[in-house]
């Protein structure tokens, strides 16, 4: 049997868990439970290495607790870069650990540059590493986020590297932050710029469709209104959406359900701090306010989020039969 | 006497060398002279660490040779990220070494994200590092490049971090790559998108003007035509331009001179591979085809580039008197 492609593996993961959620591992040191910080302090002192180690132990427990519930994790690169070489090591160790637990991994780095340099970024994140002699094949994330502002010169080199290494992308098409209107809604011919980017992306995507009707070239779509999400879903039928903005950032389950197609596929809903720091929440019930059991609070938050998403999909007649 | 601000220090460096050139340290392993690769192989084997070490030794010789000629270097982050934690260490060591030699340093990472995450990127590259207890103040570059596609939510957190730490930015406004037309020239109201970005940037910049009439908030302007560069110079009088595209990418000295203001300031012209790999060039004269003397070939290339720029500035009556 042929090995499944990167997007088909993601969809299989989603089906196996009946769960279209990607949890963002975006740890910040000030919110890591005290006992993990104490242990790291003891071992490495109050150094960058110590802080990075505390982040890794936090990630490790979350992966162990959540991998049976969710199909994928997303790592926000900024949180790791902050600790220099120590942070990058923790990023790499987290990717490897998640993959050992069967999770699909999204490297959320929003990289962008042109030509040769874009290719080097692509090699860094989803490709092979040129050594003095030959090249090394290291564990890398399955998907990378990129920023398309510089045009196809900044997209094609990443797509090429995906083709070579069976990897995927999520390209920023539309974001839901307040200032996203500032430049994304400029007019490109007769349409808003983000529609133009969507059309350009569908063109690339439609040449790479896998067994489940989607390609490895996805989009970040944090649509600000249902109507917008609906339009984008229609403009990019072969493109999987990575959807930020759920929960903490204000989008409801009903709103994000617009990003799924009629069969209940095509969207992976992200929640980061709302899940990983659930133990801080006053709503999470007495038994989960214990920082030592932070991962259980996160599992509870995932289950609640899944329930609300599945309810919304069901209400909109989009719940996949097999879930 | 008050310590000069980051932009005034850059301008002082430019004046001291009478040279508006920033050399891009964008090393790629396949083009590093063989003797450096052999030494790194011997010491670290054919590993990521070995490749990264060869890049560092290449950078080290270039900095030692060029620091008396040029005011600044720019490091293309992709080239370092490629080697994971080893590459990041080499990035940090190169920044520190360049600063010890009095050079201003630009971290060319084109980072972008919103809100909290943008702030973490800013801390990573130009700010302080939060530890388990308190924060660490590490040597970082003076300037960072960022991508503005996500709007002010993706710009303000970087500007705030600059204000706190006396650092600066170069924000992508206009690039000269073939596909730059694709999205940058969408219409924003009655003007092209890149004009809108320029106006928004001048607003931020004009509130931060230093002693030399420029602010710490600069722009990447790889204008595709003289007319465009001229317009952008007028739209952003307080903004220093980082100008890519010279030499290898096709822009002549006459063309880039449009990016300078009437006093001969306001632009820092970048050349990367044309300088650092000058030793490969068949035009560089017999004595410089020796890979062991690669840094001398680079110095010669810098001097030639400087001569052609100064000639073009002089021709356009823009040569600063004191140079």
Interface residues (C-beta under 8 A of the other chain):
Chain A: X26 X28 X29 X30 X37 X40 X41 X46 X47 X48 X50 X51 X54 X76 X78 X79 X81 X82 X83 X84 X85 X86 X88 X89 X92 X110 X111 X112 X113 X114 X115 X117 X118 X120 X121 X123 X124 X125 X129 X130 X131 X132 X133 X134 X136 X138 X147 X148 X149 X150 X151 X152 X153 X154 X172 X175 X177 X178 X179 X180 X181 X182 X183 X184 X186 X187 X188 X193 X196 X197 X200
Chain B: X26 X28 X29 X30 X37 X40 X41 X46 X47 X48 X50 X51 X54 X76 X78 X79 X81 X82 X83 X84 X85 X86 X88 X89 X92 X110 X111 X112 X113 X114 X115 X117 X118 X120 X121 X123 X124 X125 X129 X130 X131 X132 X133 X134 X136 X138 X147 X148 X149 X150 X151 X152 X153 X154 X172 X175 X177 X178 X179 X180 X181 X182 X183 X184 X186 X187 X188 X193 X196 X197 X200
